[in-house]
């Protein structure tokens, strides 16, 4: 049986994506912050911050799920990416764990679609090329074991990340189809 999951690379605002869940590049306290995290909290409304305060904490590489409140997405999956410290603090594995943990929550909640931002590439300083490779390779590997998920979006807010994702996805796609 062939699994027909779709991966879409889009440029835009993750808070407007019509997916079952959007992923928040959160901080350990799960409180409103800057960048993607701040935008998601503003769009979802104060209820999101209230629920996140009750959850209290999320370890780096782990994920938690809440309702989406005022977002078009039914859920928000909060994951804490690593701060880049030169690549000597297990940052690559922690970033891959963000994607795996988020997809596990999507499976646990029988979601059909999920939208990821460019985790850790903003104020956390993770190199964008490397972060993209980890994101795509991790998600593609995980999709081999997930039959219920139909669509994965990678939502790039800026042109630089968008081009990086398009280029790397097309190269991976060519490799897969030319085997």
N, C-alpha and C positions, 0 to 999 in steps of 0.2 A: 504494500500500500504506500503510495506516495503522499507525503504531507505537503499541502500547498499553502504554506505560510508566506506572507508578503512582508517585505521590508521596504519602507518608504523613507527617503531622505527629503526633508522639507525645510525650507527657510521660513521662519516666522516666530510667532509668539506662542509658547507652549500653553499658555492659559486659555487660548482659544481653540485648541485642538479637540475634535470630537472623538475621544477615545474612552474606553471604559475606565482607564486610569492614566493619570500623568504622573511622572516621577519628579519629585522635588529634590534638588541638590541641597540638602539640609545641613544644618550645623548640629553638633551633638546634643544641644538643648532643645532642638526642634522648634526654636522660636523664630519669629520673623527676622530675616537678615537682609543682606544686599542681593543684588543680581536676581537669578531665577527664584530663589527662595522668597525674597521680598515681593516679587511680582505675583507669585502664586498665593501668598498670604493676602495681599491686597485684593486680588481678584476673588478669592474664596470667601472673604469676609472674616470678621472677628471670631466667628465660631471655630474656625480652623485653629487659630492660636489658642483658644480656650481648651480645645481637645488635646492639642499638642502639649500644653502645660500639664494636663492630667497624665499623659504618657510619660513625660519627664525627661527621658534620655534615650539616645540611640547610639550604639557603638559605631565607630568607623568601620565601614564595610558591611554593616547590617542594614536592615530596612524595617519600617513600621508602616501600617496602613491606616488611613482615616477616610471619612466621607469627604466628598469634594465640595460640599456645601453649595456656594454660588457659581462654581465652575461648570462648564459643559461636561466635564468628566465626572463620573459617579464617585470615583475614588482618587485620593492622592497617596502615592507610595513615597514615603520619605526615606531617603538613603543618604548616608554621610560618607562622602568621598574623602580621600586622604589629601592632606596638604603636602605639596611637593617639597621634599627636602633633599633634592639631588639624586633621588632614586636609591638611597641606601637605607630606607626605613620601611621596606616592604610595601611601598606605595603601589606598585603594579598589581600585586596580588590583592591588596585592599580595594583597588578600583574594580578589578574583575569581580570581586565579592559583592560590590554594590549592584552590579548587573545581575549576578546569579540570585542574590537575595530578593531583589525586586521581582524577577521572573518567578521565583518560588511563591511569593505572595500572590502574584497574578494567577498562578495555577491553583493555589489554595482557595481562591475566591472565584474560580471558574470564569475569569475574564477572557474576552475575545480580542481585546486590543489594548496596547500600552504605548505611551509616548515618553521617550527619554530625552532629557536635555544633554548638553555636553558637560557631564559631571566632572567637577574639580578643575576645569580649565579656566575658570574666571579668577576670582581672588585667591583661590587655593593654589594657583600657579602651575598646575600639571601641564607638561608640554602637550600641545594640541594634537600633533601627529601621533604621538605615542598613545594618548588617551583614546583617540579614534580607533587605532588598531586594536587596543584592548577591548573597547566597547563592541566593535563589530565581530571580532573573533569570539568573544565570550558569548554574545547573544546568538550568533549562528550555531555555535557548539551546543548551547542550551536548547535551541529550537528542535534539535534532533530528538529530544525527550518530551517535548510539549506538543500534544496534538490538538488541544482545545484553543490555543492562541492563534488567531487568524492574521493579525497585523501588528507589526512593531514599527513605530515611527521613531526616527531620530530627528529631533527638532532643533535646528540650528538658528540661533538668534542673529548671528553676524555672518557676513559674507565669507570671512576667512574659514570659519568652521564648516560652513556649508560646502565650500569647494574642497576642503580636506576630506569630508565625508563622501562626497560624490566621487572623487578620484579613488579613494581607497575601496569604496564599495564596488565600483566598476572593475577595479583590478581583481578583487576577490571573486566577484561574479564570473569574470573571464577565466580565472583559475579553476573554479568549480565546474564550469561548463566545458572546459577544454581538456578534462581528464580522460 
